[in-house]
């Protein structure tokens, strides 16, 4: 089958994915900017996709509400958060199901918190829709998972890349003066793109509902990430270790480690350890300076 791919979301992950598929791998791929298609109006998105449905057999949804500068923004704009993270993706999912279009939805692992275990895809979220402590952002991501019955949901966490992009976890660590020492699973964007390519080249069915965690084994604490950054001569002289309560944040944060066994076993994907991924990213960042 000749793969004709539509990418929704012209942001951090969407741009990386488009450039990789279009210019490096020569796929027939289109990306839709928010200026052209208003993702905040799920009914408009549905009408547009219905009109264009014969032009694509894969839709990869990278759009959504992340909040700038952080997820506290979701507490200020809950309606918009739910529209972009729940209702619009559900309409896309339902449309793909109706017309048999392969659907990959880039989501979040921020629906878990705690260190009692490495959370698998089968674990019920403890920081989602039914948690009094969770953020609006986390609730909206969980609500989509509950409502969807079609397509592959790829959960990522704290994404970082090999450029000093303002949305990258490594850039944020470098720019933040106040740091909190927590262990968290993370996602290296170039390897996520490898995985998308792996799905496209393989015979994986993205027309039935499934969920996969895309994070790296051997999750690191913030202090270890800082140590590695210093080895690459990247540091902030104003770094100071603080407690979360000192930051006066509006929304609580998810801190957790996620399992990658399903990624490795079912999807047969060779994922880097987290320290290797961070070192790879920093090597490329230094090379570009």
Secondary structure, 3 states (H helix, E strand, C coil): CCCEEEEECCCHHHHHHHHHHHHHCCCEEEEECCCCCCCCCHHHHHHHHHHHHHHCCEEEECCCCCCCCCCHHHHHCHHHHHHHHHHHHHHHHHHHHHHCCEEEEEEECCCCCEEEEEECCCCCCCCCCCCCCCCHHHHHHHHHHHHCCCCEEEEECCEECCCCCCCCHHHHHHHCCEECCCEECCEEHHHHHHHHHHHHHCCCCCCCCEEEECCCECCEEHHHHHHHHHHCCCCCCCCEECCHHHHCCCCCCCCEEECCHHHHHCCCCCCCEHHHHHHHHHHHHHHHC
